[in-house]
Amino acid sequence: MHSFWIWIVVAVPVLAIIVILMYFSKTRQNLLRLRIDLDKSWAGVDALLKQRHDELPKLLGTCRGYMPHDHEAFEPIARARADYLKARTLQEKSLANIAMAGAIEGLFNIAADFPGLKSNSNFVKLRKQNAELERSIEEQQEFFNELVSTYNRRIRRFPDSIVARRARLEPRESIPNPEMGDDASLRSTGLG
């Protein structure tokens, strides 16, 4: 009978340690999987931004057939395109994306003054493709921002924060959305 209690006294702490180690191992695995999902999601956003960037020459070529080559609508697009090519970080690419979306929208607004361009079938097709691409970019960015928010909350929440610190997992920044009045610094904390 006495050996039974000794076995219990030894077994309970050992089992508790095993359960705790299993919990921390599973939490680490989940956090790393979430980080990989974040990287994949950003790659999806980046691919869509590159696709829009690659579609620009077609749109500009069509517009140049109806607008003067030195028209003021081309300058913001050229600047935004140069900024995108120089961008390396998520924040830089996000800002370049915002500038590009505004510049393209400005071009479409100015195109209304050119009836031949506005009715050109290629221009109409490119405008529709751009609208679909914009929707895809916005959806992918929204998904990415949701993942960032989840990830940042998880790595700050106890006891996950202990695992995150040991795995050297750092908070991620979200993509600002000026249409929603986002404060990028608030969203990157996972509190926005």
VOBA-1610 file (N, C-alpha, C; in pm, whole numbers, padded with zeros to 5 digits, always signed):
BEGIN
Met+00082-00119+00000Met+00000+00000+00000Met+00086+00126+00000His+00196+00121+00076His+00286+00234+00085His+00352+00262-00051Ser+00388+00158-00127Ser+00451+00176-00258Ser+00352+00235-00359Phe+00223+00210-00341Phe+00121+00268-00428Phe+00125+00420-00419Trp+00133+00476-00299Trp+00136+00621-00279Trp+00266+00681-00331Ile+00374+00610-00319Ile+00501+00658-00373Ile+00491+00665-00525Trp+00431+00564-00584Trp+00414+00562-00729Trp+00326+00680-00772Ile+00219+00709-00703Ile+00129+00821-00733Ile+00205+00953-00720Val+00281+00970-00614Val+00357+01094-00592Val+00458+01117-00704Val+00515+01012-00757Val+00612+01025-00865Val+00540+01039-01000Ala+00436+00964-01023Ala+00367+00960-01153Ala+00294+01089-01184Val+00228+01148-01086Val+00148+01269-01112Val+00236+01384-01163Pro+00347+01417-01097Pro+00431+01524-01152Pro+00490+01491-01289Val+00527+01364-01309Val+00582+01324-01439Val+00475+01340-01547Leu+00354+01296-01520Leu+00245+01312-01616Leu+00214+01460-01641Ala+00218+01541-01536Ala+00194+01685-01551Ala+00300+01747-01642Ile+00424+01709-01624Ile+00533+01761-01708Ile+00514+01717-01853Ile+00475+01593-01873Ile+00451+01542-02009Ile+00338+01620-02076Val+00229+01643-02004Val+00115+01717-02059Val+00158+01860-02094Ile+00232+01924-02006Ile+00278+02061-02032Ile+00370+02065-02154Leu+00462+01971-02165Leu+00551+01966-02281Leu+00474+01941-02410Met+00374+01854-02403Met+00291+01828-02521Met+00214+01955-02561Tyr+00161+02026-02462Tyr+00088+02150-02490Tyr+00180+02251-02559Phe+00300+02273-02503Phe+00391+02370-02561Phe+00438+02328-02700Ser+00458+02199-02720Ser+00498+02149-02852Ser+00387+02174-02955Lys+00264+02144-02918Lys+00150+02164-03008Lys+00128+02313-03035Thr+00144+02396-02933Thr+00128+02540-02951Thr+00235+02594-03044Arg+00358+02550-03027Arg+00466+02594-03116Arg+00438+02554-03260Gln+00393+02431-03277Gln+00360+02382-03410Gln+00248+02467-03473Asn+00146+02499-03396Asn+00035+02581-03447Asn+00080+02722-03482Leu+00164+02781-03398Leu+00213+02916-03425Leu+00302+02919-03549Leu+00385+02818-03565Leu+00470+02811-03684Leu+00386+02790-03811Arg+00281+02709-03799Arg+00191+02688-03914Arg+00121+02818-03950Leu+00080+02894-03850Leu+00016+03023-03873Leu+00112+03121-03940Arg+00238+03118-03899Arg+00338+03204-03962Arg+00358+03165-04109Ile+00359+03036-04137Ile+00371+02989-04276Ile+00249+03033-04358Asp+00131+03023-04299Asp+00009+03068-04367Asp+00017+03218-04397Leu+00073+03295-04305Leu+00092+03438-04326Leu+00184+03463-04446Asp+00293+03390-04451Asp+00388+03405-04562Asp+00322+03369-04695Lys+00243+03263-04695Lys+00172+03223-04818Lys+00070+03328-04859Ser+00000+03382-04762Ser-00101+03484-04790Ser-00036+03609-04848Trp+00077+03651-04789Trp+00146+03768-04843Trp+00196+03738-04985Ala+00242+03617-05010Ala+00287+03581-05145Ala+00172+03594-05245Gly+00050+03560-05200Gly-00067+03577-05286Gly-00095+03723-05317Val-00084+03808-05216Val-00102+03953-05237Val+00004+04003-05332Asp+00128+03966-05308Asp+00239+04011-05390Asp+00223+03967-05536Ala+00177+03845-05556Ala+00156+03795-05693Ala+00048+03877-05765Leu-00058+03912-05693Leu-00163+03995-05754Leu-00111+04135-05785Leu-00029+04191-05698Leu+00029+04323-05724Leu+00120+04318-05847Lys+00197+04211-05859Lys+00283+04195-05977Lys+00200+04179-06103Gln+00089+04106-06091Gln+00003+04088-06207Gln-00053+04222-06254Arg-00098+04306-06159Arg-00148+04438-06198Arg-00036+04520-06260His+00082+04511-06203His+00197+04583-06255His+00226+04538-06399Asp+00216+04409-06425Asp+00242+04355-06559Asp+00134+04394-06659Glu+00012+04421-06612Glu-00098+04459-06701Glu-00091+04607-06741Leu-00016+04687-06668Leu-00012+04831-06694Leu+00031+04869-06836Pro+00134+04808-06893Pro+00173+04848-07029Pro+00059+04837-07131Lys-00025+04734-07118Lys-00139+04719-07210Lys-00235+04836-07195Leu-00265+04869-07069Leu-00358+04979-07042Leu-00301+05111-07091Leu-00175+05136-07059Leu-00113+05262-07101Leu-00101+05271-07252Gly-00070+05160-07318Gly-00061+05159-07463Gly-00194+05195-07528Thr-00302+05139-07474Thr-00435+05169-07526Thr-00468+05317-07504Cys-00438+05368-07387Cys-00467+05508-07356Cys-00385+05603-07442Arg-00261+05569-07467Arg-00174+05657-07547Arg-00222+05669-07691Gly-00300+05572-07736Gly-00356+05581-07871Gly-00461+05690-07882Tyr-00515+05736-07771Tyr-00622+05835-07771Tyr-00585+05964-07697Met-00486+05956-07610Met-00446+06071-07529Met-00306+06115-07572Pro-00274+06242-07554Pro-00137+06286-07585Pro-00037+06210-07497His+00081+06183-07553His+00182+06104-07481His+00230+06171-07353Asp+00221+06302-07348Asp+00269+06372-07229Asp+00152+06412-07138His+00041+06345-07151His-00076+06379-07070His-00045+06362-06922Glu-00101+06451-06842Glu-00076+06452-06696Glu-00118+06324-06625Ala-00205+06245-06684Ala-00254+06121-06620Ala-00145+06015-06613Phe-00046+06023-06702Phe+00059+05921-06706Phe+00165+05938-06597Glu+00186+06062-06552Glu+00290+06090-06453Glu+00268+06018-06320Pro+00148+06024-06259Pro+00129+05952-06132Pro+00148+05801-06146Ile+00111+05746-06260Ile+00129+05603-06283Ile+00278+05571-06293Ala+00353+05655-06363Ala+00497+05632-06376Ala+00564+05639-06238Arg+00526+05738-06156Arg+00584+05749-06021Arg+00548+05628-05936Ala+00420+05589-05939Ala+00375+05475-05858Ala+00444+05346-05904Arg+00460+05334-06032Arg+00527+05214-06087Arg+00674+05209-06044Ala+00740+05324-06048Ala+00881+05330-06004Ala+00891+05298-05855Asp+00797+05351-05776Asp+00796+05321-05632Asp+00776+05173-05607Tyr+00688+05111-05684Tyr+00663+04968-05668Tyr+00789+04887-05701Leu+00859+04925-05806Leu+00980+04853-05845Leu+01090+04865-05740Lys+01094+04978-05669Lys+01195+04999-05564Lys+01154+04934-05431Ala+01026+04909-05414Ala+00974+04860-05286Ala+01028+04721-05254Arg+01069+04704-05129Arg+01120+04575-05083Arg+01037+04520-04967Thr+00995+04606-04879Thr+00923+04561-04761Thr+00773+04561-04785Leu+00703+04494-04696Leu+00556+04490-04704Leu+00500+04631-04699Gln+00550+04714-04610Gln+00499+04850-04594Gln+00525+04932-04720Glu+00643+04921-04778Glu+00676+04995-04900Glu+00586+04950-05015Lys+00567+04819-05028Lys+00481+04768-05135Lys+00336+04809-05114Ser+00293+04814-04989Ser+00156+04857-04958Ser+00134+05002-04998Leu+00230+05087-04964Leu+00218+05229-05000Leu+00222+05247-05152Ala+00309+05171-05218Ala+00315+05179-05365Ala+00184+05129-05426Asn+00124+05027-05366Asn-00004+04975-05414Asn-00114+05080-05401Ile-00117+05149-05288Ile-00218+05253-05267Ile-00202+05364-05371Ala-00076+05406-05394Ala-00049+05510-05493Ala-00089+05462-05632Met-00059+05335-05664Met-00091+05282-05796Met-00241+05276-05818Ala-00314+05229-05717Ala-00460+05221-05730Ala-00519+05359-05755Gly-00468+05460-05683Gly-00516+05597-05703Gly-00482+05650-05840Ala-00361+05621-05887Ala-00318+05669-06018Ala-00401+05605-06130Ile-00428+05476-06118Ile-00509+05408-06220Ile-00652+05462-06218Glu-00706+05482-06099Glu-00841+05539-06089Glu-00845+05678-06151Gly-00740+05756-06128Gly-00731+05889-06190Gly-00728+05879-06342Leu-00657+05783-06395Leu-00651+05762-06539Leu-00789+05727-06593Phe-00860+05640-06524Phe-00994+05603-06568Phe-01089+05723-06563Asn-01075+05808-06464Asn-01159+05928-06455Asn-01130+06024-06568Ile-01002+06041-06601Ile-00964+06130-06711Ile-01008+06071-06845Ala-01011+05940-06856Ala-01051+05873-06980Ala-01194+05910-07019Ala-01274+05951-06922Ala-01412+05992-06951Ala-01416+06112-07045Asp-01307+06191-07048Asp-01301+06309-07136Asp-01263+06272-07280Phe-01235+06146-07304Phe-01194+06099-07436Phe-01294+05994-07483Pro-01400+06036-07553Pro-01507+05942-07593Pro-01458+05823-07675Gly-01361+05844-07760Gly-01309+05733-07841Gly-01243+05628-07753Leu-01169+05672-07654Leu-01103+05581-07561Leu-01205+05509-07474Lys-01300+05585-07425Lys-01400+05529-07335Lys-01481+05418-07402Ser-01500+05428-07533Ser-01578+05327-07604Ser-01492+05219-07671Asn-01361+05231-07661Asn-01271+05133-07720Asn-01288+04998-07649Ser-01311+04893-07726Ser-01338+04761-07667Ser-01220+04709-07585Asn-01099+04736-07630Asn-00981+04692-07555Asn-00973+04766-07420Phe-01001+04897-07423Phe-01000+04976-07299Phe-01108+04926-07203Val-01225+04899-07254Val-01335+04850-07170Val-01296+04716-07107Lys-01235+04629-07189Lys-01191+04499-07138Lys-01083+04515-07031Leu-00985+04602-07056Leu-00878+04624-06959Leu-00931+04688-06830Arg-01029+04775-06844Arg-01089+04838-06726Arg-01161+04733-06641Lys-01231+04643-06708Lys-01301+04536-06636Lys-01200+04444-06567Gln-01094+04407-06639Gln-00990+04323-06579Gln-00927+04391-06458Asn-00903+04522-06469Asn-00845+04595-06357Asn-00940+04593-06236Ala-01069+04611-06261Ala-01166+04609-06151Ala-01168+04472-06082Glu-01163+04365-06161Glu-01159+04231-06104Glu-01030+04207-06026Leu-00920+04255-06080Leu-00791+04242-06013Leu-00791+04321-05882Glu-00848+04441-05883Glu-00858+04522-05761Glu-00938+04449-05654Arg-01049+04389-05694Arg-01131+04313-05598Arg-01050+04196-05539Ser-00978+04127-05626Ser-00896+04014-05579Ser-00787+04062-05483Ile-00725+04174-05516Ile-00621+04230-05428Ile-00681+04265-05293Glu-00795+04333-05294Glu-00860+04373-05168Glu-00899+04252-05085Glu-00954+04148-05149Glu-00992+04027-05076Glu-00870+03958-05015Gln-00763+03947-05094Gln-00643+03881-05045Gln-00579+03962-04933Gln-00582+04095-04944Gln-00528+04180-04838Gln-00611+04168-04711Glu-00741+04161-04726Glu-00828+04145-04609Glu-00799+04013-04539Phe-00784+03906-04617Phe-00752+03775-04560Phe-00617+03781-04488Phe-00518+03845-04552Phe-00386+03859-04492Phe-00396+03935-04359Asn-00470+04046-04359Asn-00483+04125-04236Asn-00553+04048-04125Glu-00649+03965-04160Glu-00715+03881-04059Glu-00615+03782-03999Leu-00532+03722-04085Leu-00428+03631-04035Leu-00328+03703-03946Val-00289+03824-03985Val-00195+03903-03905Val-00255+03929-03767Ser-00380+03968-03767Ser-00448+03996-03640Ser-00452+03872-03550Thr-00489+03759-03607Thr-00494+03633-03532Thr-00355+03596-03480Tyr-00256+03603-03568Tyr-00118+03568-03532Tyr-00068+03658-03419Asn-00086+03790-03434Asn-00037+03883-03332Asn-00106+03862-03197Arg-00235+03835-03201Arg-00306+03807-03074Arg-00252+03680-03009Arg-00230+03578-03091Arg-00182+03449-03036Arg-00045+03463-02973Ile+00046+03533-03038Ile+00182+03540-02982Ile+00191+03633-02862Arg+00086+03711-02838Arg+00084+03798-02720Arg+00004+03740-02605Arg-00075+03639-02632Arg-00163+03581-02531Arg-00087+03478-02447Phe-00105+03486-02317Phe-00043+03389-02227Phe-00123+03260-02232Pro-00065+03145-02237Pro+00076+03107-02231Pro+00144+03098-02367Asp+00069+03127-02476Asp+00129+03120-02610Asp+00247+03215-02623Ser+00243+03326-02549Ser+00352+03424-02557Ser+00485+03363-02513Ile+00481+03271-02419Ile+00604+03204-02374Ile+00663+03122-02489Val+00578+03048-02555Val+00622+02966-02668Val+00673+03055-02781Ala+00601+03164-02810Ala+00640+03255-02918Ala+00776+03318-02890Arg+00798+03356-02766Arg+00927+03415-02730Arg+01040+03314-02750Arg+01017+03191-02707Arg+01120+03087-02721Arg+01145+03055-02869Ala+01041+03064-02952Ala+01055+03036-03096Ala+01096+03161-03175Arg+01116+03272-03104Arg+01156+03400-03164Arg+01055+03446-03270Leu+00928+03435-03239Leu+00823+03482-03329Leu+00790+03627-03297Glu+00801+03711-03397Glu+00779+03855-03380Glu+00643+03894-03439Pro+00584+04002-03387Pro+00458+04051-03445Pro+00477+04091-03591Arg+00372+04079-03667Arg+00374+04116-03809Arg+00291+04242-03831Glu+00323+04315-03936Glu+00248+04434-03972Glu+00139+04397-04070Ser+00025+04463-04055Ser-00083+04442-04150Ser-00070+04541-04265Ile-00151+04521-04367Ile-00152+04609-04483Ile-00253+04719-04455Pro-00212+04846-04459Pro-00307+04953-04433Pro-00410+04963-04546Asn-00532+04998-04509Asn-00639+05016-04605Asn-00697+05155-04585Pro-00655+05253-04668Pro-00699+05390-04646Pro-00849+05409-04663Glu-00913+05325-04743Glu-01058+05336-04761Glu-01133+05307-04632Met-01074+05222-04547Met-01137+05187-04421Met-01090+05279-04307Gly-01000+05374-04338Gly-00948+05463-04236Gly-00859+05390-04137Asp-00790+05285-04185Asp-00706+05204-04095Asp-00587+05285-04045Asp-00554+05261-03922Asp-00429+05308-03863Asp-00338+05186-03862Ala-00240+05184-03951Ala-00155+05066-03967Ala-00087+05026-03839Ser-00050+05124-03757Ser+00020+05087-03634Ser-00075+05016-03536Leu-00202+05054-03535Leu-00299+04988-03448Leu-00325+04846-03498Arg-00342+04831-03629Arg-00371+04698-03684Arg-00253+04604-03667Ser-00132+04656-03677Ser-00015+04568-03667Ser+00001+04513-03526Thr-00060+04578-03429Thr-00050+04527-03292Thr-00147+04414-03270Gly-00241+04396-03364Gly-00341+04293-03346Gly-00457+04342-03259Leu-00456+04471-03227Leu-00562+04526-03143Leu-00666+04599-03223Gly-00637+04623-03351Gly-00728+04701-03436Gly-00831+04617-03503
//
